């Protein structure tokens, strides 16, 4: 079973912030794609980061972007 | 209707992905055939990888698929015997192309010191209703 603690989604948040040092924080409901935290090139790394943090293997053929748009959605789906 | 897609990839981003090693994303973004074409004896051909990734993104853009992520393994950018880049689609990209009436896609790739750019073009047999509206709207503007 994946962990339900917020510390794991914090690992995803920290990965995003490390890629964007101009930002200090990310709101739970901020659209990560619209805000360009993630683009198509970094999406694969993004998925790998979520997999590593959550322990959940993500089926890349069945990705629903809505599950990845915000940290809240990621926590709800994968943690 | 002609469909086009274009994409620009910084070589530095490919370098960062290559630095991640075998557990990094490149092996998920390139098929085994593409990876074979993208390696020197000493390691990744970074400009070649950047160009190939740009071409995949350009092809994905011309397919006009909403709310889906790029299916890296189903859009392959290979080489003809003449060394020109060529595109091979598998599921799901092949279905998306068929739904758009696209029978063939051509790509062109260029790279310079820090960037690679690619353009993809294909002929779509029929536009969607929404795209027809936008095209007509643009044509009647004065």
Backbone of each chain as ProteinMPNN parsed JSONL, in Angstrom:
{"seq_chain_A": "XXXXXXXXXXXXXXXXXXXXXXXXXXXXXXXXXXXXXXXXXXXXXXXXXXXXXXXXXXXXXXXXXXXXXXXXXXXXXXX", "coords_chain_A": {"N_chain_A": [[0.847, -1.209, 0.0], [0.527, 2.246, -0.799], [2.113, 4.977, 0.92], [0.381, 7.239, 3.108], [1.234, 9.604, 4.056], [2.017, 13.135, 4.139], [4.615, 13.721, 3.71], [5.724, 12.365, 1.601], [4.579, 13.402, -0.732], [5.688, 15.802, -0.461], [8.243, 15.309, -1.306], [7.893, 15.254, -4.032], [7.075, 17.884, -4.427], [9.444, 19.179, -3.624], [11.199, 18.302, -5.593], [10.13, 19.581, -7.834], [10.495, 22.259, -7.075], [13.25, 22.372, -6.937], [13.845, 22.239, -9.608], [12.954, 24.652, -10.375], [14.236, 27.182, -9.283], [13.543, 29.796, -9.053], [11.171, 29.912, -7.814], [9.592, 29.814, -4.611], [7.639, 28.387, -3.34], [4.855, 26.122, -3.797], [1.486, 26.135, -4.313], [-1.025, 23.898, -3.087], [-3.138, 23.543, -4.916], [-2.24, 24.622, -7.252], [-1.923, 24.806, -10.763], [0.235, 22.734, -12.229], [1.084, 22.321, -14.798], [0.066, 24.427, -16.36], [1.42, 26.467, -15.092], [3.902, 25.926, -15.908], [5.645, 24.339, -14.461], [6.05, 21.768, -15.116], [6.873, 20.362, -18.211], [6.485, 18.842, -21.477], [8.897, 17.589, -21.913], [10.0, 17.233, -19.4], [8.145, 15.664, -18.22], [8.373, 12.89, -18.149], [10.446, 12.482, -16.293], [9.151, 13.59, -14.134], [7.055, 11.777, -13.704], [8.603, 9.55, -13.018], [9.663, 10.515, -10.635], [7.381, 10.733, -9.012], [6.669, 8.056, -8.933], [8.857, 7.009, -7.528], [8.638, 8.326, -5.085], [6.142, 7.545, -4.179], [5.99, 4.814, -4.411], [4.308, 3.629, -6.126], [3.649, 2.033, -9.168], [3.305, 3.554, -12.246], [1.082, 3.358, -14.898], [1.988, 4.133, -17.99], [0.572, 4.158, -20.312], [-1.941, 4.745, -19.632], [-2.325, 7.26, -18.599], [-3.936, 9.893, -16.984], [-4.158, 13.204, -17.378], [-5.34, 14.876, -15.537], [-4.822, 13.781, -13.083], [-2.307, 14.611, -12.512], [-2.079, 17.314, -12.46], [-2.075, 19.028, -10.233], [-0.562, 19.354, -6.959], [-2.291, 18.518, -5.007], [-3.998, 16.798, -6.419], [-2.169, 14.845, -7.151], [-1.407, 13.853, -4.653], [-3.808, 12.791, -3.817], [-4.267, 10.778, -5.713], [-1.959, 9.135, -5.756], [-0.798, 8.824, -3.239]], "CA_chain_A": [[0.0, 0.0, 0.0], [1.294, 3.476, -0.765], [2.025, 5.759, 2.138], [-0.595, 8.334, 3.063], [1.777, 10.798, 4.69], [2.264, 14.24, 3.222], [6.043, 13.885, 3.483], [6.102, 11.829, 0.306], [4.246, 14.371, -1.773], [6.677, 16.873, -0.304], [9.389, 14.956, -2.147], [7.53, 15.697, -5.381], [7.141, 19.349, -4.373], [10.853, 19.589, -3.567], [11.782, 18.056, -6.92], [9.664, 20.666, -8.707], [11.134, 23.517, -6.666], [14.667, 22.297, -7.317], [13.906, 22.527, -11.041], [12.523, 26.044, -10.574], [14.752, 27.921, -8.121], [12.922, 31.125, -8.97], [9.953, 29.778, -6.991], [9.831, 29.41, -3.226], [6.575, 27.491, -2.867], [3.812, 25.722, -4.75], [0.21, 25.918, -3.631], [-1.538, 22.544, -3.378], [-4.045, 23.513, -6.064], [-1.67, 25.318, -8.408], [-1.827, 23.972, -11.963], [1.675, 22.578, -12.474], [1.346, 22.366, -16.238], [-0.171, 25.806, -16.794], [2.483, 27.303, -14.511], [5.145, 25.452, -16.538], [6.531, 23.564, -13.595], [6.313, 20.53, -15.857], [6.555, 20.39, -19.638], [6.477, 17.482, -22.04], [10.229, 17.0, -21.79], [10.266, 16.84, -18.005], [7.043, 14.875, -17.682], [8.841, 11.526, -17.865], [11.144, 12.553, -15.003], [8.107, 13.881, -13.155], [6.387, 10.501, -13.414], [9.57, 8.728, -12.281], [9.767, 11.077, -9.281], [6.166, 10.34, -8.284], [6.779, 6.616, -8.688], [9.859, 6.776, -6.49], [8.148, 8.85, -3.809], [4.907, 6.88, -3.745], [6.076, 3.36, -4.494], [3.258, 3.172, -7.04], [4.055, 1.988, -10.571], [2.308, 4.281, -13.032], [0.895, 2.855, -16.255], [2.153, 5.295, -18.871], [-0.415, 4.1, -21.395], [-3.273, 5.099, -19.101], [-2.169, 8.481, -17.802], [-4.955, 10.934, -17.052], [-3.445, 14.418, -16.975], [-5.992, 15.488, -14.374], [-4.199, 13.223, -11.876], [-0.95, 15.155, -12.376], [-2.095, 18.765, -12.645], [-1.816, 19.749, -8.982], [-0.04, 18.504, -5.89], [-3.456, 17.901, -4.344], [-4.449, 15.666, -7.24], [-1.128, 13.807, -7.069], [-1.497, 13.224, -3.335], [-5.048, 11.998, -3.76], [-4.198, 9.625, -6.605], [-0.795, 8.246, -5.63], [-0.256, 8.697, -1.885]], "C_chain_A": [[0.869, 1.24, 0.0], [1.097, 4.203, 0.557], [0.984, 6.862, 1.998], [-0.051, 9.595, 3.721], [2.03, 11.882, 3.653], [3.745, 14.39, 2.911], [6.451, 13.373, 2.106], [5.729, 12.773, -0.836], [5.15, 15.599, -1.645], [7.919, 16.581, -1.132], [9.133, 15.385, -3.594], [7.617, 17.223, -5.445], [8.599, 19.825, -4.4], [11.56, 19.376, -4.904], [11.393, 19.182, -7.885], [10.364, 21.985, -8.363], [12.62, 23.521, -7.015], [14.846, 22.598, -8.809], [13.584, 23.989, -11.335], [12.954, 26.889, -9.38], [14.18, 29.328, -7.996], [11.653, 31.102, -8.111], [10.314, 29.283, -5.599], [8.806, 28.412, -2.717], [5.632, 27.149, -4.016], [2.541, 25.467, -3.959], [-0.34, 24.544, -4.007], [-2.411, 22.474, -4.624], [-3.505, 24.264, -7.28], [-1.518, 24.352, -9.585], [-0.36, 23.897, -12.399], [2.027, 22.675, -13.952], [1.146, 23.787, -16.763], [0.925, 26.74, -16.285], [3.862, 26.904, -15.027], [6.143, 24.862, -15.548], [6.961, 22.282, -14.322], [5.976, 20.763, -17.324], [6.693, 18.972, -20.192], [7.831, 16.797, -21.864], [10.504, 16.51, -20.37], [9.194, 15.915, -17.438], [7.481, 13.448, -17.341], [9.57, 11.49, -16.526], [10.154, 12.783, -13.861], [7.4, 12.587, -12.731], [7.321, 9.584, -12.62], [9.694, 9.194, -10.83], [8.56, 10.681, -8.434], [6.207, 8.85, -7.959], [7.729, 6.329, -7.527], [9.336, 7.197, -5.126], [6.961, 8.049, -3.27], [5.039, 5.359, -3.662], [5.026, 2.766, -5.411], [3.813, 3.154, -8.464], [2.945, 2.587, -11.428], [2.274, 3.724, -14.457], [0.923, 4.039, -17.218], [1.172, 5.302, -20.038], [-1.789, 4.572, -20.926], [-3.205, 6.36, -18.247], [-3.322, 9.44, -18.069], [-4.308, 12.212, -16.518], [-4.044, 15.068, -15.737], [-5.362, 14.994, -13.067], [-2.834, 13.845, -11.572], [-0.928, 16.691, -12.35], [-1.745, 19.55, -11.396], [-1.227, 18.789, -7.953], [-1.176, 17.824, -5.129], [-3.924, 16.662, -5.108], [-3.458, 14.517, -7.16], [-1.217, 13.078, -5.733], [-2.709, 12.303, -3.263], [-4.913, 10.704, -4.575], [-3.112, 8.623, -6.219], [-0.287, 8.04, -4.201], [-1.338, 8.317, -0.874]], "O_chain_A": [[1.861, 1.291, 0.728], [0.069, 4.068, 1.22], [0.738, 7.358, 0.899], [-0.794, 10.555, 3.925], [2.228, 11.608, 2.469], [4.114, 15.093, 1.97], [7.403, 13.875, 1.509], [6.486, 12.92, -1.796], [5.347, 16.339, -2.609], [8.579, 17.504, -1.609], [10.048, 15.825, -4.29], [8.162, 17.784, -6.396], [8.936, 20.766, -5.118], [12.414, 20.171, -5.297], [12.223, 19.67, -8.651], [10.774, 22.73, -9.253], [13.179, 24.565, -7.352], [15.87, 23.143, -9.22], [13.901, 24.5, -12.409], [12.122, 27.269, -8.556], [14.318, 29.972, -6.956], [11.131, 32.151, -7.732], [11.209, 28.456, -5.423], [9.073, 27.672, -1.77], [5.623, 27.805, -5.058], [2.538, 24.659, -3.03], [-0.138, 24.081, -5.13], [-2.423, 21.456, -5.315], [-4.244, 24.513, -8.233], [-1.047, 23.227, -9.422], [0.207, 24.879, -12.877], [3.139, 23.066, -14.309], [1.97, 24.29, -17.527], [1.309, 27.688, -16.969], [4.871, 27.481, -14.624], [7.35, 24.891, -15.784], [8.079, 21.794, -14.156], [4.915, 21.3, -17.643], [6.982, 18.029, -19.456], [7.904, 15.58, -21.69], [11.165, 15.491, -20.174], [9.316, 15.436, -16.31], [7.014, 12.869, -16.36], [9.351, 10.588, -15.717], [10.307, 12.239, -12.768], [7.182, 12.347, -11.544], [6.896, 8.923, -11.672], [9.815, 8.381, -9.914], [8.711, 10.332, -7.264], [5.835, 8.429, -6.863], [7.435, 5.509, -6.657], [9.562, 6.511, -4.129], [6.799, 7.897, -2.059], [4.296, 4.701, -2.934], [4.864, 1.548, -5.473], [4.384, 4.145, -8.918], [1.788, 2.175, -11.341], [3.302, 3.634, -15.128], [-0.007, 4.845, -17.254], [0.966, 6.334, -20.676], [-2.692, 4.774, -21.738], [-3.952, 6.499, -17.278], [-3.641, 9.757, -19.215], [-3.952, 12.288, -15.342], [-3.341, 15.733, -14.977], [-5.369, 15.706, -12.063], [-2.274, 13.627, -10.498], [0.14, 17.291, -12.228], [-1.172, 20.635, -11.492], [-1.374, 17.571, -8.063], [-1.034, 16.692, -4.667], [-4.206, 15.619, -4.517], [-3.852, 13.353, -7.108], [-1.116, 11.852, -5.674], [-2.646, 11.197, -2.726], [-5.4, 9.654, -4.155], [-3.307, 7.413, -6.336], [0.562, 7.179, -3.969], [-1.05, 8.17, 0.313]]}, "seq_chain_B": "XXXXXXXXXXXXXXXXXXXXXXXXXXXXXXXXXXXXXXXXXXXXXXXXXXXXXXXXXXXXXXXXXXXXXXXXXXXXXXXXXXXXXXXXXXXXXXXXXXXXXXXXXXXXXXXXXXXXXXXXXXXXXXXXXXXXXXXXXXXXXX", "coords_chain_B": {"N_chain_B": [[-5.778, 19.326, -45.804], [-2.841, 20.663, -44.405], [-0.864, 19.55, -41.795], [1.301, 20.756, -39.305], [4.076, 20.531, -37.046], [6.293, 21.764, -34.568], [9.339, 21.789, -32.703], [11.635, 22.66, -30.115], [14.6, 21.76, -28.551], [16.705, 22.132, -25.817], [20.105, 21.283, -25.681], [21.37, 21.062, -23.271], [19.421, 20.136, -21.532], [19.073, 17.546, -22.366], [21.587, 16.6, -21.772], [21.454, 16.69, -18.962], [19.542, 14.714, -18.518], [20.872, 12.518, -19.556], [22.946, 12.363, -17.779], [21.722, 11.225, -15.651], [21.936, 8.576, -15.981], [21.387, 5.016, -16.451], [19.058, 4.682, -15.028], [17.679, 6.914, -15.563], [15.491, 9.109, -17.526], [15.887, 8.78, -20.298], [15.902, 6.201, -21.396], [13.285, 5.593, -21.335], [12.199, 7.334, -23.092], [13.244, 6.856, -25.554], [13.118, 4.375, -28.074], [14.533, 1.056, -28.328], [15.691, 0.813, -30.83], [15.97, 3.482, -31.543], [17.694, 4.341, -29.526], [19.963, 2.935, -30.19], [20.682, 4.245, -32.507], [21.431, 6.609, -31.45], [23.77, 6.69, -30.069], [27.229, 7.126, -29.461], [30.399, 5.419, -29.481], [31.45, 6.245, -27.144], [29.386, 7.121, -25.59], [26.167, 8.799, -25.145], [24.988, 10.413, -28.103], [24.53, 13.506, -27.816], [23.464, 15.71, -29.255], [22.216, 14.348, -31.304], [20.301, 12.899, -29.847], [18.834, 15.034, -28.785], [17.793, 16.146, -31.14], [16.243, 14.012, -32.042], [14.362, 13.755, -29.989], [13.151, 16.26, -30.2], [11.976, 15.925, -32.697], [10.121, 13.885, -32.158], [8.422, 15.242, -30.417], [7.519, 17.225, -32.151], [6.085, 15.708, -34.02], [4.081, 14.715, -32.344], [2.765, 17.095, -31.755], [1.603, 17.759, -34.227], [-0.358, 15.883, -34.408], [-2.463, 16.746, -32.915], [-3.707, 15.988, -30.412], [-5.669, 16.129, -27.633], [-5.268, 16.567, -24.095], [-3.657, 14.359, -23.567], [-0.589, 12.691, -22.846], [2.692, 12.759, -24.295], [3.292, 9.908, -26.144], [6.018, 8.394, -25.858], [7.25, 6.001, -26.716], [5.772, 5.209, -28.873], [6.068, 6.873, -31.002], [8.419, 6.805, -33.217], [11.571, 7.92, -34.293], [13.533, 7.296, -36.842], [16.117, 6.286, -39.16], [16.424, 6.55, -42.693], [17.843, 4.531, -45.331], [19.195, 6.391, -46.738], [19.971, 8.089, -44.827], [18.196, 10.047, -44.057], [15.86, 11.392, -41.699], [13.153, 9.395, -40.538], [9.747, 8.578, -39.783], [8.148, 6.323, -37.631], [5.159, 5.002, -36.591], [3.402, 3.586, -33.836], [0.871, 2.011, -31.804], [-0.337, 4.251, -29.257], [-0.193, 6.289, -31.125], [-0.402, 5.739, -33.845], [-3.101, 5.207, -34.227], [-4.203, 7.688, -33.548], [-3.164, 9.23, -35.654], [-4.42, 7.998, -37.808], [-7.076, 8.59, -37.231], [-7.035, 11.277, -37.723], [-6.748, 11.277, -40.374], [-4.227, 11.224, -41.414], [-1.764, 10.053, -43.454], [0.926, 9.913, -43.943], [3.971, 11.074, -42.524], [6.446, 13.513, -42.448], [9.671, 14.496, -41.332], [12.016, 17.025, -40.376], [15.195, 17.764, -39.147], [17.37, 19.808, -37.248], [20.434, 20.822, -35.739], [22.325, 22.885, -33.53], [24.934, 24.402, -31.677], [23.807, 24.657, -28.964], [21.148, 23.876, -29.146], [18.508, 21.826, -30.521], [16.316, 21.527, -33.252], [13.172, 20.629, -34.651], [10.958, 19.972, -37.335], [7.793, 18.772, -38.169], [5.666, 17.449, -40.67], [2.51, 16.712, -42.087], [-0.129, 15.383, -44.103], [-3.444, 15.92, -43.566], [-6.439, 14.213, -44.001], [-8.946, 15.163, -43.416], [-10.266, 17.964, -41.731], [-11.045, 18.66, -38.255], [-14.273, 19.715, -36.986], [-14.008, 21.928, -35.295], [-11.467, 22.891, -35.938], [-11.921, 23.605, -38.556], [-13.613, 25.76, -38.202], [-11.905, 27.628, -36.96], [-10.027, 28.017, -38.998], [-11.6, 29.11, -41.058], [-12.499, 31.383, -39.794], [-10.152, 32.782, -39.538], [-9.529, 33.246, -42.203], [-11.47, 35.055, -43.072], [-10.889, 37.365, -41.822], [-10.13, 40.793, -41.976]], "CA_chain_B": [[-5.19, 20.246, -44.837], [-1.491, 20.312, -43.986], [-0.585, 19.684, -40.36], [2.721, 20.895, -38.979], [4.456, 20.634, -35.64], [7.688, 22.177, -34.427], [9.785, 21.755, -31.309], [13.016, 23.057, -29.848], [15.103, 21.09, -27.347], [18.056, 22.525, -25.402], [20.993, 20.134, -25.494], [21.687, 20.972, -21.833], [18.407, 19.311, -20.859], [19.392, 16.158, -22.703], [22.776, 16.27, -20.976], [21.015, 16.41, -17.59], [18.871, 13.41, -18.507], [21.9, 11.497, -19.78], [23.735, 12.256, -16.544], [20.969, 10.397, -14.699], [22.339, 7.182, -16.19], [20.412, 4.033, -16.947], [17.778, 4.822, -14.324], [17.09, 8.185, -15.982], [14.328, 9.036, -18.409], [16.131, 8.591, -21.733], [15.549, 4.858, -21.852], [11.824, 5.555, -21.477], [11.813, 8.247, -24.168], [13.76, 6.336, -26.818], [13.018, 2.928, -28.257], [15.863, 0.449, -28.428], [16.236, 1.146, -32.16], [16.402, 4.892, -31.49], [18.869, 4.44, -28.651], [21.112, 2.425, -30.941], [21.071, 5.289, -33.456], [21.739, 7.84, -30.716], [24.946, 6.484, -29.222], [28.595, 6.949, -29.943], [31.098, 4.407, -28.681], [31.782, 6.838, -25.844], [28.182, 7.514, -24.844], [25.063, 9.365, -25.926], [25.143, 11.517, -29.058], [23.567, 14.424, -27.192], [22.747, 16.477, -30.287], [21.328, 13.406, -31.982], [19.161, 12.633, -28.958], [18.009, 16.252, -28.724], [17.061, 16.246, -32.404], [15.237, 12.931, -32.098], [13.294, 14.123, -29.046], [12.424, 17.382, -30.808], [11.148, 15.388, -33.783], [8.983, 13.191, -31.544], [7.496, 16.266, -29.915], [6.917, 17.888, -33.316], [5.069, 14.787, -34.557], [2.956, 14.697, -31.398], [2.017, 18.348, -31.909], [0.769, 17.786, -35.438], [-1.482, 14.955, -34.259], [-3.566, 17.504, -32.289], [-4.399, 15.153, -29.423], [-5.85, 16.902, -26.406], [-5.302, 15.921, -22.769], [-2.846, 13.13, -23.517], [0.841, 12.96, -22.802], [3.407, 12.239, -25.453], [3.61, 8.474, -26.021], [7.386, 8.405, -26.396], [7.635, 4.748, -27.371], [4.953, 4.914, -30.058], [6.507, 7.741, -32.104], [9.841, 6.517, -33.399], [12.268, 8.676, -35.333], [14.634, 6.426, -37.254], [16.839, 6.801, -40.327], [16.338, 5.761, -43.92], [19.173, 4.144, -45.797], [19.839, 7.617, -47.191], [20.288, 8.849, -43.611], [17.165, 11.029, -43.72], [15.004, 10.899, -40.615], [11.851, 8.873, -40.935], [8.876, 8.392, -38.622], [7.378, 5.073, -37.559], [4.165, 5.109, -35.518], [2.696, 2.408, -33.335], [-0.224, 2.435, -30.906], [-1.6, 4.811, -29.738], [-0.009, 7.38, -32.082], [-0.868, 5.334, -35.173], [-4.56, 5.399, -34.249], [-4.463, 9.14, -33.587], [-2.88, 9.693, -37.011], [-5.482, 7.479, -38.676], [-8.294, 9.349, -36.943], [-6.887, 12.593, -38.345], [-6.606, 11.085, -41.813], [-2.826, 11.436, -41.792], [-1.223, 8.799, -43.986], [2.398, 9.948, -43.922], [4.549, 12.203, -41.797], [7.859, 13.742, -42.734], [10.305, 15.365, -40.338], [13.332, 17.576, -40.665], [15.86, 18.042, -37.87], [18.627, 20.548, -37.313], [20.962, 21.161, -34.417], [23.449, 23.795, -33.449], [25.69, 24.192, -30.45], [23.044, 24.47, -27.726], [19.752, 23.517, -29.38], [18.08, 21.047, -31.681], [14.966, 21.899, -33.655], [12.599, 19.697, -35.626], [9.649, 20.279, -37.903], [7.084, 17.617, -38.717], [4.551, 17.829, -41.534], [1.695, 15.601, -42.561], [-1.361, 15.801, -44.772], [-4.643, 15.38, -42.925], [-7.495, 14.06, -44.988], [-10.14, 15.932, -43.068], [-10.122, 18.729, -40.494], [-12.161, 18.555, -37.325], [-15.192, 20.853, -37.096], [-13.467, 23.067, -34.559], [-10.354, 23.446, -36.694], [-12.481, 24.253, -39.729], [-14.112, 27.058, -37.766], [-10.791, 28.546, -36.75], [-9.419, 28.341, -40.275], [-12.485, 30.019, -41.784], [-12.501, 32.647, -39.062], [-8.917, 33.491, -39.877], [-9.547, 33.641, -43.608], [-12.365, 36.182, -43.348], [-10.428, 38.571, -41.14], [-9.6, 41.837, -42.872]], "C_chain_B": [[-3.803, 19.743, -44.422], [-1.367, 20.529, -42.481], [0.919, 19.861, -40.177], [2.902, 20.914, -37.471], [5.921, 21.028, -35.587], [8.075, 22.074, -32.967], [11.272, 22.065, -31.226], [13.454, 22.402, -28.54], [16.51, 21.593, -27.011], [18.912, 21.28, -25.142], [21.338, 19.957, -24.009], [20.666, 20.109, -21.086], [18.627, 17.833, -21.171], [20.614, 15.707, -21.906], [22.376, 15.902, -19.55], [20.332, 15.049, -17.503], [19.879, 12.276, -18.713], [22.724, 11.279, -18.518], [23.043, 11.385, -15.501], [21.265, 8.916, -14.886], [21.193, 6.288, -16.638], [19.061, 4.114, -16.231], [17.06, 6.114, -14.709], [16.011, 7.994, -17.027], [14.626, 8.669, -19.86], [15.716, 7.211, -22.228], [14.038, 4.682, -21.961], [11.357, 6.397, -22.665], [12.252, 7.737, -25.537], [13.5, 4.841, -26.895], [14.437, 2.359, -28.37], [16.507, 0.775, -29.77], [16.736, 2.586, -32.184], [17.659, 5.051, -30.637], [20.116, 3.967, -29.381], [21.634, 3.464, -31.929], [21.635, 6.523, -32.754], [22.98, 7.706, -29.834], [26.224, 6.495, -30.035], [29.211, 5.816, -29.114], [31.347, 4.917, -27.271], [30.556, 7.243, -25.03], [27.126, 8.109, -25.757], [25.552, 10.425, -26.91], [24.107, 12.564, -28.647], [22.783, 15.23, -28.218], [21.786, 15.572, -31.065], [20.098, 13.092, -31.152], [18.239, 13.845, -28.912], [17.18, 16.4, -29.996], [15.958, 15.214, -32.503], [14.067, 13.242, -31.164], [12.468, 15.286, -29.599], [11.494, 16.879, -31.909], [9.933, 14.649, -33.235], [7.952, 14.197, -31.045], [6.782, 16.953, -31.086], [5.827, 17.007, -33.929], [3.846, 14.774, -33.642], [2.108, 15.956, -31.557], [1.137, 18.327, -33.15], [-0.409, 16.819, -35.347], [-2.688, 15.607, -33.587], [-4.379, 16.641, -31.327], [-4.474, 15.918, -28.107], [-5.792, 16.007, -25.173], [-4.611, 14.563, -22.72], [-1.386, 13.536, -23.449], [1.528, 12.271, -23.976], [3.747, 10.757, -25.246], [4.98, 8.209, -26.655], [7.717, 7.144, -27.191], [6.857, 4.491, -28.663], [5.203, 5.886, -31.213], [8.019, 7.552, -32.225], [10.41, 7.35, -34.53], [13.541, 7.904, -35.666], [15.344, 7.056, -38.452], [16.563, 5.911, -41.524], [17.757, 5.36, -44.312], [19.937, 5.354, -46.329], [20.181, 8.549, -46.053], [19.291, 9.954, -43.286], [16.342, 10.498, -42.551], [13.659, 10.43, -41.152], [11.06, 8.531, -39.681], [8.152, 7.055, -38.729], [6.448, 5.169, -36.357], [3.66, 3.727, -35.119], [1.596, 2.913, -32.399], [0.32, 3.178, -29.691], [-1.442, 5.86, -30.838], [-0.537, 7.007, -33.468], [-2.382, 5.49, -35.298], [-4.91, 6.879, -34.323], [-4.221, 9.69, -34.999], [-3.99, 9.24, -37.968], [-6.777, 8.257, -38.476], [-8.241, 10.736, -37.565], [-6.75, 12.496, -39.862], [-5.183, 11.283, -42.31], [-2.217, 10.102, -42.22], [0.292, 8.761, -43.953], [2.862, 11.203, -43.211], [6.022, 12.306, -42.173], [8.424, 14.662, -41.662], [11.639, 15.87, -40.869], [13.929, 18.044, -39.346], [17.12, 18.858, -38.128], [19.128, 20.784, -35.9], [22.183, 22.05, -34.543], [24.082, 23.554, -32.095], [24.805, 23.818, -29.25], [21.628, 23.934, -27.919], [19.607, 22.563, -30.553], [16.645, 21.449, -31.983], [14.477, 20.876, -34.676], [11.244, 20.212, -36.079], [9.065, 18.987, -38.449], [5.926, 18.118, -39.568], [3.819, 16.573, -41.983], [0.446, 16.152, -43.226], [-2.535, 15.111, -44.099], [-5.769, 15.35, -43.937], [-8.725, 14.891, -44.693], [-9.881, 16.694, -41.784], [-11.268, 18.44, -39.553], [-13.039, 19.784, -37.484], [-14.59, 22.1, -36.467], [-12.346, 23.716, -35.357], [-10.837, 24.121, -37.959], [-12.96, 25.653, -39.365], [-12.976, 28.051, -37.624], [-10.164, 28.967, -38.073], [-10.278, 29.34, -41.039], [-12.503, 31.386, -41.123], [-11.278, 33.469, -39.447], [-8.98, 34.023, -41.304], [-10.409, 34.87, -43.864], [-11.927, 37.441, -42.618], [-9.836, 39.545, -42.152], [-8.842, 42.878, -42.069]], "O_chain_B": [[-3.617, 18.562, -44.129], [-1.731, 21.587, -41.969], [1.713, 19.182, -40.829], [1.99, 21.268, -36.724], [6.699, 20.663, -36.468], [7.234, 22.253, -32.086], [12.048, 21.773, -32.136], [12.749, 22.487, -27.535], [17.414, 21.489, -27.84], [18.481, 20.348, -24.463], [21.568, 18.838, -23.55], [21.012, 19.431, -20.119], [18.389, 16.973, -20.323], [20.669, 14.575, -21.426], [22.884, 14.932, -18.987], [20.519, 14.316, -16.532], [19.752, 11.208, -18.115], [23.145, 10.161, -18.221], [23.683, 10.869, -14.584], [20.89, 8.094, -14.051], [20.169, 6.757, -17.135], [18.043, 3.669, -16.762], [15.956, 6.377, -14.232], [15.657, 6.868, -17.376], [13.713, 8.284, -20.589], [15.233, 7.069, -23.351], [13.561, 3.743, -22.598], [10.256, 6.199, -23.18], [11.699, 8.139, -26.56], [13.643, 4.125, -25.904], [15.41, 3.104, -28.492], [17.717, 0.989, -29.849], [17.782, 2.884, -32.762], [18.57, 5.802, -30.987], [21.197, 4.532, -29.21], [22.837, 3.569, -32.168], [22.245, 7.38, -33.393], [23.205, 8.531, -28.949], [26.294, 5.952, -31.138], [28.601, 5.327, -28.163], [31.445, 4.138, -26.323], [30.694, 7.669, -23.884], [27.176, 7.951, -26.977], [26.423, 11.232, -26.586], [22.954, 12.512, -29.076], [21.575, 15.415, -28.072], [20.686, 15.985, -31.432], [18.986, 13.026, -31.676], [17.018, 13.709, -28.989], [15.998, 16.74, -29.933], [14.866, 15.505, -32.991], [12.911, 13.014, -31.519], [11.243, 15.298, -29.483], [10.363, 17.347, -32.039], [8.837, 14.77, -33.78], [6.75, 14.012, -31.236], [5.584, 17.228, -31.013], [4.768, 17.504, -34.312], [2.71, 14.818, -34.115], [0.88, 15.894, -31.501], [0.018, 18.841, -33.113], [-1.356, 16.923, -36.126], [-3.803, 15.093, -33.673], [-5.604, 16.578, -31.428], [-3.449, 16.305, -27.544], [-6.208, 14.849, -25.203], [-4.965, 13.715, -21.9], [-1.0, 14.598, -23.937], [1.001, 11.325, -24.563], [4.418, 10.404, -24.276], [5.08, 7.85, -27.828], [8.389, 7.213, -28.22], [7.25, 3.64, -29.46], [4.615, 5.738, -32.284], [8.789, 8.082, -31.425], [9.804, 7.471, -35.594], [14.491, 7.865, -34.884], [15.176, 8.247, -38.714], [16.478, 4.689, -41.404], [18.735, 5.794, -43.704], [21.168, 5.352, -46.369], [20.63, 9.673, -46.278], [19.504, 10.72, -42.346], [16.149, 9.289, -42.426], [13.111, 11.0, -42.096], [11.639, 8.23, -38.638], [7.616, 6.705, -39.78], [6.899, 5.393, -35.234], [3.514, 2.83, -35.949], [1.426, 4.121, -32.232], [1.346, 2.775, -29.142], [-2.436, 6.284, -31.428], [-1.06, 7.861, -34.184], [-2.884, 5.864, -36.358], [-5.804, 7.278, -35.07], [-4.989, 10.522, -35.481], [-4.437, 10.003, -38.825], [-7.49, 8.547, -39.437], [-9.278, 11.31, -37.899], [-6.649, 13.512, -40.549], [-4.963, 11.487, -43.504], [-2.166, 9.149, -41.442], [0.883, 7.681, -43.937], [2.227, 12.255, -43.288], [6.742, 11.308, -42.21], [7.709, 15.52, -41.143], [12.292, 15.228, -41.693], [13.24, 18.652, -38.526], [17.84, 18.626, -39.099], [18.334, 20.928, -34.971], [22.949, 21.983, -35.504], [23.766, 22.562, -31.439], [25.025, 22.794, -28.603], [20.973, 23.573, -26.941], [20.453, 22.5, -31.445], [15.854, 21.685, -31.07], [15.257, 20.332, -35.457], [10.491, 20.805, -35.307], [9.754, 18.207, -39.107], [5.278, 19.106, -39.22], [4.42, 15.525, -42.222], [0.022, 17.27, -42.934], [-2.616, 13.883, -44.063], [-6.022, 16.328, -44.639], [-9.459, 15.279, -45.602], [-9.331, 16.132, -40.837], [-12.343, 18.025, -39.986], [-12.606, 20.787, -38.052], [-14.654, 23.19, -37.035], [-12.274, 24.941, -35.45], [-10.241, 25.103, -38.402], [-12.747, 26.609, -40.111], [-13.063, 29.18, -38.107], [-9.809, 30.131, -38.254], [-9.761, 30.303, -41.604], [-12.519, 32.417, -41.797], [-11.358, 34.679, -39.654], [-8.527, 35.135, -41.574], [-10.118, 35.648, -44.773], [-12.546, 38.491, -42.786], [-9.125, 39.144, -43.074], [-8.321, 43.837, -42.638]]}, "name": "protein", "num_of_chains": 2, "seq": "XXXXXXXXXXXXXXXXXXXXXXXXXXXXXXXXXXXXXXXXXXXXXXXXXXXXXXXXXXXXXXXXXXXXXXXXXXXXXXXXXXXXXXXXXXXXXXXXXXXXXXXXXXXXXXXXXXXXXXXXXXXXXXXXXXXXXXXXXXXXXXXXXXXXXXXXXXXXXXXXXXXXXXXXXXXXXXXXXXXXXXXXXXXXXXXXXXXXXXXXXXXXXXXXXXXXXXXXXXXXX"}
